[in-house]
Each structure stands twice: as C-alpha cells, then as structure tokens.
C-alpha cells in the first residue's frame, strides 16, 4: 500500500530539523562551498532551507573563522509567525586568497 502524507508532516519536519547537530549544517554548508557558483568577486552563497537558531549559527561561524574565513554574512528569512524560513551564509574570501587565485586563473589563460 502506498503512503499518503498527512498534516502531521509539519510536526515531523520540525522534529527532524530540531534534532540536527551543528555537524549536519556544516556538512550542508561544505557541500555548498564546494559546488555552488562562485561570483566574480569570489563570494559564495550557501542557502539552508531552514532557520538555524542563533546558538548554532555562532558555533558554525566559529568553526569557519577558525579555518580562515574572515567575513561571513548571515541572512535569515521568516519570523516567529512563519512556519519555516531559510538561512543564507555569504562567504567572502580573504583578500589574499582571492588575489592569489585570480593570478592563477590569469596565468592559465
């Protein structure tokens, strides 16, 4: 017999996402950093289709800053009246890194 999704899906989805650790989100962000489009200025945007709470965001920022990211902007959508939202991380590369990579690209052209 095939399953029909009931309205309980909302609660099930909330419980699923609420039980995730910081490492779940880091895995999603790492995937985005390695596969998402890189803007001409080196910025990489990674969107998580869930509002991540502030404590987890602070942990995530700490991990990425510890490996050399200097400027990460965060945009949250949704509010207390909405069921869901998203969290977008905008990774701005350190100036020296983007300069070095641009030099490599020019050398290859």
C-alpha positions in Angstrom: 0.0 0.0 0.0 1.3 3.5 -0.8 1.7 6.1 1.9 -0.3 9.3 1.9 1.3 12.2 3.7 -0.9 13.6 6.5 -0.9 17.1 8.0 1.4 15.7 10.7 4.2 16.3 8.2 4.7 19.8 9.7 5.4 18.4 13.2 7.5 15.6 11.7 9.7 18.0 9.7 10.1 20.3 12.7 11.2 17.4 14.9 13.6 16.2 12.2 15.3 19.5 11.8 15.3 20.3 15.6 17.3 17.1 16.3 20.2 18.0 13.9 23.6 18.9 15.3 25.9 21.6 14.2 27.8 19.0 12.1 24.7 18.4 10.0 24.6 22.0 9.0 28.4 22.1 8.4 28.1 19.2 6.0 25.4 21.1 4.1 27.5 24.3 4.0 30.6 22.4 3.0 28.7 20.9 0.1 27.5 24.3 -1.0 31.0 25.8 -0.7 32.4 23.1 -3.0 29.7 23.1 -5.6 27.8 26.4 -5.6 28.6 29.2 -8.1 31.5 31.5 -7.3 30.6 35.1 -8.0 33.2 37.2 -9.9 34.3 38.8 -6.7 34.8 35.4 -5.1 31.7 35.4 -2.9 29.9 32.0 -2.4 26.3 31.9 -1.2 25.1 28.9 0.6 21.3 28.7 1.4 20.0 26.3 4.0 16.2 25.8 3.7 15.7 26.2 7.5 16.0 28.9 10.1 19.0 27.9 12.1 19.0 29.1 15.7 21.4 31.7 17.0 23.5 29.3 19.2 24.2 27.0 16.2 25.0 30.0 14.0 27.6 31.2 16.4 29.1 27.7 16.6 29.2 27.5 12.8 30.8 30.9 12.4 33.4 30.0 15.0 34.4 26.8 13.0 34.6 28.6 9.7 36.5 31.6 11.1 39.0 29.2 12.7 39.9 27.8 9.3 40.5 31.2 7.7 37.2 32.7 6.6 37.2 36.3 7.7 33.9 37.7 6.6 30.7 35.6 6.6 27.4 37.4 6.4 24.2 35.7 7.5 20.6 36.4 6.3 17.6 34.8 8.0 14.2 34.8 6.4 11.0 34.0 8.2 9.9 35.2 11.6 8.1 33.9 14.7 4.8 34.0 12.9 6.1 31.9 9.9 6.4 28.1 9.9 9.7 28.0 8.1 12.4 30.2 6.7 15.9 29.9 5.4 19.4 30.8 6.4 21.8 32.1 3.8 25.5 32.2 4.5 27.5 34.6 2.3 31.2 33.6 2.3 33.5 36.5 1.4 37.1 35.2 0.6 40.1 36.8 2.3 41.7 39.4 0.1 45.0 37.5 -0.3 43.3 34.2 -1.2 41.1 35.8 -4.0 44.2 37.7 -5.2 46.3 34.6 -5.5 43.5 32.6 -7.2 42.9 35.4 -9.7 46.6 35.4 -10.5 46.5 31.6 -11.1 43.5 32.0 -13.4 45.2 34.8 -15.4 48.3 32.7 -15.8 46.3 29.8 -17.2 44.5 32.0 -19.8 
